[in-house]
Amino acid sequence: MLKLRDSFFFLPIFCFCFVFFVDGSVHEYNGEKFVGKGNAFVVHGGSEGIYSSFADPYNVTATIGDSYIRFEKVTFRRPKEAANFSSKAIQAVVFEVEDRDTIGGSAYGGQRAVCCTADLAKLGVCLEGEVIYRPSTENPNWPKVFGISFNGDDEVATLRSRSIKITKTGMYNLYFIHCDVNLKDLTVEGKTIWKNPNGYLPGRMAPLMNFYGFMSLAFVILGIFWFSQYARFWREIFPLQNCITLVITLGMLEMALWYFDYAEFNESGIRPVGITMWAVSFGTIKRTVSWIIILMVSMGYGVVRPTLGGLTSKVIMLGATFFLASEVLEVVENVGAVSDLSGKARLFLVLPVAILDAFFILWIFTSLSATLNKLQARRMTVKLDIYRKFTNALAVAVIMSVGWICYELYFKLNDVYNEQWQNAWIIPAFWQVLSFSLLCVICVLWAPSQNSMRYAYSDEANEDFDKDDTTLTLIKPSSTTMKDFKTAAEARPVQGHNGASNGDLEEDKTE
């Protein structure tokens, strides 16, 4: 059980640096300044899930199949005006998250500190001015603590290059720490390389490469089915099916780009900005187009009404707003370094997207309700059956989404230190599977066929569908004279050839 008193020092640092490990397996330091935390000065060097080495754990050389953290040209720099004394040690501390309680200590049960104080030094448990740590109960060789100090008027101190071999699967953390209050404006430069047995892809992201590979295959299979039907019955295609074709194409491109993004990331250790940017953009366009298509279908576009009328500008405005908000969020989360993004800043970007999602859902179900009522009132049974199945699929998707959001919140609230990193990939994967499943349902409901046009809008349909209102009006019955009945009876045969009633009868016969 985690003891809050023993872990308070690292909790705010973990929260502040929660998204750091998304940067990639090559962590570069470009003049980061040390920040005061308690009685220590700290720079977060990285946090990644790493799987244990495949090779012999006693092999000290890094080979294919090994996992390691390698320090390359990690340099500490102090201002020239402060380079007039020999400093205390600047230490690198590497530990597995389960060993976080081995860092720091307190004298006589007092406030916990990371740097050794005079009282603790008197007890002989540490050296004053250095990081307090004790060996792990599971592995006496951990945590790894080593460092360097400035001598005389040196302005630069460089750590010796070294590799730390990982023999146990876990979430590993690196911090650069010093306890010298005289080292003002100290900065760190250089890089560390974090490697898993199968490549440089961070452990929590590694399963996503295979996942996007399978999703690419799934989209190819769906594409083969859809495009074959499209080519076979191209004369029967109506606008809605063209929109579905666009979504499938965007989905195929998005999944392929994400796979190549992770594959390149795994090979080089540096995330390719170009591929990532394209993957993010195609994904955002696909989600925006999908929302707009579902909204348009819910309004009856292409099926029971030829245009959206005055609602077109509103739909376009909502779609453009959603695209901009989603693009900004995805770019910040996936493209380039995001270590400067705090929790509040991320919330600021996520909130608009969540609100727009909720607005889409509300508008979709309101429109669906109106469309179903009109179809039922006009007895268009074929289209009514399709729309009922579509409504049920949407309802199931929304219920699953709400349930998954609750699980995601529970997961993150109970995994403050990312100890469940091996399962974290399931969260983004679920949303991809859910959206793909809904797309498959839509493809089945509106698949191209020789009877496709029976689901499309017809000029013979009742003109009530062309109105922008979303409610039905009950017509109050009025008294009718015998003359009116006679006139209506005479007019009915003529209307039967061109009116909406004949269109409904024709639709019923097709069943």
Solvent accessible surface area in square Angstrom, and as a share of the most:
residue,aa,sasa,rsa
1,M,227,1.02
2,L,74,0.37
3,K,122,0.52
4,L,126,0.63
5,R,140,0.51
6,D,23,0.12
7,S,3,0.02
8,F,75,0.31
9,F,16,0.07
10,F,3,0.01
11,L,55,0.28
12,P,65,0.41
13,I,5,0.03
14,F,7,0.03
15,C,72,0.43
16,F,116,0.48
17,C,15,0.09
18,F,72,0.30
19,V,20,0.11
20,F,22,0.09
21,F,3,0.01
22,V,29,0.17
23,D,31,0.16
24,G,1,0.01
25,S,0,0.00
26,V,22,0.12
27,H,2,0.01
28,E,96,0.43
29,Y,5,0.02
30,N,125,0.64
31,G,29,0.28
32,E,71,0.32
33,K,127,0.54
34,F,25,0.11
35,V,85,0.49
36,G,47,0.46
37,K,61,0.26
38,G,80,0.77
39,N,63,0.32
40,A,1,0.01
41,F,60,0.25
42,V,7,0.04
43,V,8,0.05
44,H,20,0.09
45,G,0,0.00
46,G,0,0.00
47,S,4,0.02
48,E,1,0.00
49,G,0,0.00
50,I,0,0.00
51,Y,64,0.24
52,S,35,0.23
53,S,18,0.12
54,F,140,0.58
55,A,31,0.24
56,D,82,0.43
57,P,74,0.47
58,Y,189,0.72
59,N,49,0.25
60,V,138,0.80
61,T,77,0.45
62,A,52,0.40
63,T,64,0.37
64,I,171,0.87
65,G,7,0.07
66,D,1,0.00
67,S,0,0.00
68,Y,13,0.05
69,I,0,0.00
70,R,63,0.23
71,F,2,0.01
72,E,45,0.20
73,K,159,0.67
74,V,0,0.00
75,T,17,0.10
76,F,0,0.00
77,R,101,0.37
78,R,4,0.01
79,P,35,0.22
80,K,155,0.66
81,E,142,0.64
82,A,19,0.15
83,A,10,0.08
84,N,115,0.59
85,F,54,0.22
86,S,74,0.48
87,S,14,0.09
88,K,93,0.39
89,A,24,0.19
90,I,0,0.00
91,Q,15,0.07
92,A,0,0.00
93,V,1,0.00
94,V,0,0.00
95,F,0,0.00
96,E,8,0.04
97,V,3,0.02
98,E,98,0.44
99,D,19,0.10
100,R,19,0.07
101,D,42,0.22
102,T,13,0.08
103,I,2,0.01
104,G,1,0.01
105,G,12,0.11
106,S,30,0.19
107,A,20,0.15
108,Y,177,0.67
109,G,63,0.60
110,G,36,0.35
111,Q,157,0.70
112,R,25,0.09
113,A,18,0.14
114,V,4,0.02
115,C,4,0.03
116,C,6,0.03
117,T,51,0.30
118,A,49,0.38
119,D,70,0.36
120,L,8,0.04
121,A,30,0.24
122,K,165,0.70
123,L,91,0.45
124,G,65,0.62
125,V,93,0.54
126,C,24,0.14
127,L,124,0.62
128,E,102,0.46
129,G,4,0.04
130,E,55,0.25
131,V,6,0.03
132,I,15,0.07
133,Y,97,0.37
134,R,121,0.44
135,P,86,0.54
136,S,6,0.04
137,T,142,0.82
138,E,124,0.56
139,N,43,0.22
140,P,99,0.62
141,N,105,0.54
142,W,18,0.06
143,P,7,0.05
144,K,62,0.26
145,V,28,0.16
146,F,25,0.11
147,G,38,0.37
148,I,53,0.27
149,S,38,0.25
150,F,1,0.00
151,N,100,0.51
152,G,37,0.35
153,D,105,0.54
154,D,60,0.31
155,E,69,0.31
156,V,60,0.34
157,A,6,0.05
158,T,64,0.37
159,L,6,0.03
160,R,160,0.58
161,S,70,0.45
162,R,69,0.25
163,S,58,0.37
164,I,11,0.06
165,K,40,0.17
166,I,0,0.00
167,T,57,0.33
168,K,72,0.30
169,T,47,0.27
170,G,5,0.05
171,M,0,0.00
172,Y,5,0.02
173,N,0,0.00
174,L,0,0.00
175,Y,0,0.00
176,F,0,0.00
177,I,0,0.00
178,H,2,0.01
179,C,14,0.09
180,D,7,0.04
181,V,105,0.60
182,N,90,0.46
183,L,8,0.04
184,K,142,0.60
185,D,88,0.46
186,L,3,0.01
187,T,23,0.14
188,V,0,0.00
189,E,56,0.25
190,G,22,0.21
191,K,68,0.29
192,T,0,0.00
193,I,14,0.07
194,W,0,0.00
195,K,24,0.10
196,N,7,0.03
197,P,10,0.06
198,N,118,0.61
199,G,10,0.10
200,Y,48,0.18
201,L,3,0.01
202,P,1,0.00
203,G,0,0.00
204,R,59,0.21
205,M,11,0.05
206,A,31,0.24
207,P,32,0.20
208,L,13,0.06
209,M,41,0.18
210,N,91,0.47
211,F,24,0.10
212,Y,13,0.05
213,G,24,0.24
214,F,143,0.59
215,M,13,0.06
216,S,24,0.15
217,L,101,0.50
218,A,27,0.21
219,F,3,0.01
220,V,62,0.36
221,I,108,0.55
222,L,17,0.08
223,G,2,0.02
224,I,116,0.59
225,F,86,0.36
226,W,0,0.00
227,F,75,0.31
228,S,60,0.39
229,Q,38,0.17
230,Y,62,0.24
231,A,68,0.53
232,R,172,0.63
233,F,34,0.14
234,W,148,0.52
235,R,187,0.68
236,E,51,0.23
237,I,30,0.15
238,F,4,0.02
239,P,67,0.42
240,L,4,0.02
241,Q,1,0.00
242,N,71,0.37
243,C,35,0.21
244,I,2,0.01
245,T,25,0.14
246,L,88,0.44
247,V,9,0.05
248,I,0,0.00
249,T,53,0.31
250,L,14,0.07
251,G,0,0.00
252,M,58,0.26
253,L,77,0.38
254,E,1,0.00
255,M,0,0.00
256,A,34,0.26
257,L,38,0.19
258,W,18,0.06
259,Y,75,0.29
260,F,115,0.48
261,D,0,0.00
262,Y,11,0.04
263,A,32,0.25
264,E,74,0.33
265,F,0,0.00
266,N,23,0.12
267,E,131,0.59
268,S,50,0.32
269,G,0,0.00
270,I,103,0.52
271,R,18,0.07
272,P,26,0.16
273,V,86,0.49
274,G,46,0.44
275,I,54,0.28
276,T,0,0.00
277,M,75,0.33
278,W,152,0.53
279,A,0,0.00
280,V,2,0.01
281,S,24,0.15
282,F,42,0.18
283,G,1,0.01
284,T,0,0.00
285,I,64,0.32
286,K,14,0.06
287,R,77,0.28
288,T,11,0.07
289,V,30,0.17
290,S,28,0.18
291,W,52,0.18
292,I,36,0.18
293,I,12,0.06
294,I,14,0.07
295,L,0,0.00
296,M,32,0.14
297,V,4,0.02
298,S,0,0.00
299,M,10,0.05
300,G,0,0.00
301,Y,47,0.18
302,G,5,0.05
303,V,2,0.01
304,V,0,0.00
305,R,13,0.05
306,P,56,0.35
307,T,82,0.48
308,L,10,0.05
309,G,42,0.40
310,G,50,0.48
311,L,24,0.12
312,T,59,0.34
313,S,71,0.46
314,K,119,0.51
315,V,4,0.02
316,I,109,0.56
317,M,136,0.61
318,L,18,0.09
319,G,2,0.02
320,A,52,0.41
321,T,66,0.38
322,F,4,0.02
323,F,61,0.25
324,L,113,0.56
325,A,20,0.16
326,S,4,0.02
327,E,27,0.12
328,V,75,0.43
329,L,17,0.08
330,E,36,0.16
331,V,38,0.22
332,V,45,0.26
333,E,40,0.18
334,N,25,0.13
335,V,26,0.15
336,G,37,0.36
337,A,83,0.65
338,V,10,0.06
339,S,30,0.19
340,D,138,0.72
341,L,25,0.13
342,S,39,0.25
343,G,52,0.50
344,K,175,0.74
345,A,39,0.30
346,R,75,0.27
347,L,110,0.55
348,F,154,0.64
349,L,31,0.16
350,V,45,0.26
351,L,94,0.47
352,P,53,0.33
353,V,20,0.12
354,A,49,0.38
355,I,105,0.53
356,L,24,0.12
357,D,41,0.21
358,A,60,0.47
359,F,101,0.42
360,F,0,0.00
361,I,51,0.26
362,L,122,0.61
363,W,45,0.16
364,I,3,0.02
365,F,59,0.25
366,T,66,0.38
367,S,4,0.02
368,L,1,0.01
369,S,59,0.38
370,A,11,0.08
371,T,6,0.03
372,L,33,0.16
373,N,68,0.35
374,K,14,0.06
375,L,0,0.00
376,Q,103,0.46
377,A,60,0.46
378,R,83,0.30
379,R,180,0.66
380,M,4,0.02
381,T,55,0.32
382,V,12,0.07
383,K,8,0.03
384,L,14,0.07
385,D,65,0.34
386,I,17,0.09
387,Y,0,0.00
388,R,115,0.42
389,K,102,0.43
390,F,1,0.01
391,T,26,0.15
392,N,96,0.49
393,A,19,0.15
394,L,9,0.04
395,A,36,0.28
396,V,85,0.49
397,A,12,0.09
398,V,38,0.22
399,I,124,0.63
400,M,88,0.40
401,S,22,0.14
402,V,85,0.49
403,G,42,0.40
404,W,44,0.15
405,I,83,0.42
406,C,79,0.47
407,Y,92,0.35
408,E,33,0.15
409,L,105,0.52
410,Y,138,0.52
411,F,25,0.11
412,K,84,0.35
413,L,138,0.69
414,N,99,0.51
415,D,14,0.07
416,V,58,0.34
417,Y,9,0.03
418,N,10,0.05
419,E,73,0.33
420,Q,87,0.39
421,W,7,0.02
422,Q,81,0.36
423,N,69,0.35
424,A,7,0.05
425,W,71,0.25
426,I,71,0.36
427,I,16,0.08
428,P,56,0.35
429,A,5,0.04
430,F,35,0.14
431,W,82,0.29
432,Q,25,0.11
433,V,70,0.40
434,L,23,0.12
435,S,51,0.33
436,F,32,0.13
437,S,50,0.32
438,L,27,0.13
439,L,18,0.09
440,C,37,0.22
441,V,55,0.32
442,I,13,0.06
443,C,0,0.00
444,V,106,0.61
445,L,21,0.11
446,W,1,0.00
447,A,20,0.16
448,P,0,0.00
449,S,35,0.23
450,Q,131,0.58
451,N,74,0.38
452,S,0,0.00
453,M,93,0.42
454,R,63,0.23
455,Y,38,0.15
456,A,5,0.04
457,Y,50,0.19
458,S,49,0.31
459,D,129,0.67
460,E,69,0.31
461,A,13,0.10
462,N,25,0.13
463,E,129,0.58
464,D,56,0.29
465,F,4,0.02
466,D,60,0.31
467,K,108,0.46
468,D,63,0.33
469,D,66,0.34
470,T,59,0.34
471,T,94,0.55
472,L,81,0.40
473,T,118,0.69
474,L,172,0.86
475,I,159,0.81
476,K,175,0.74
477,P,121,0.76
478,S,98,0.63
479,S,115,0.74
480,T,65,0.38
481,T,84,0.49
482,M,160,0.71
483,K,159,0.67
484,D,69,0.36
485,F,121,0.51
486,K,134,0.57
487,T,77,0.45
488,A,49,0.38
489,A,52,0.41
490,E,110,0.49
491,A,53,0.41
492,R,151,0.55
493,P,87,0.55
494,V,109,0.63
495,Q,105,0.47
496,G,31,0.30
497,H,142,0.63
498,N,123,0.63
499,G,14,0.14
500,A,24,0.19
501,S,61,0.39
502,N,39,0.20
503,G,15,0.15
504,D,17,0.09
505,L,106,0.53
506,E,84,0.38
507,E,22,0.10
508,D,55,0.29
509,K,152,0.64
510,T,78,0.45
511,E,123,0.55
